[in-house]
Amino acid sequence: MWKIYKWDGRYIQGEFISKHSSEDAAIKKASQSINFTFVEKQKQGKETRVWLDDENHTPVGIIIKKSR
């Protein structure tokens, strides 16, 4: 499950937006609800993170998938 979070002014995982079964659907929903310019994918252990950055490369949201 891909979960989308939006920065709430204090935490990057502050506001939960939605969850999706595919990465493409998650990015499409994130582009509708979060104003971002750059996307950076990172895999660490069993967790995949997709960082959503604005034009100054400041994180404004994140998409997370935890695999088993």
C-alpha angles and dihedrals in degrees: 000000000000112000123198121211129182128209109255099193095272110039131034089219092044106119121035110219107177147307129242138184096228133047093228092056091048093052091047092052091045091053089055096049104029126051103224135152107188132046123200122183120207130178121200120171110310094341128088118199128192110196117208112207134184125229091283091053090250113146112249099166146358137214115208133192121183112198125200 
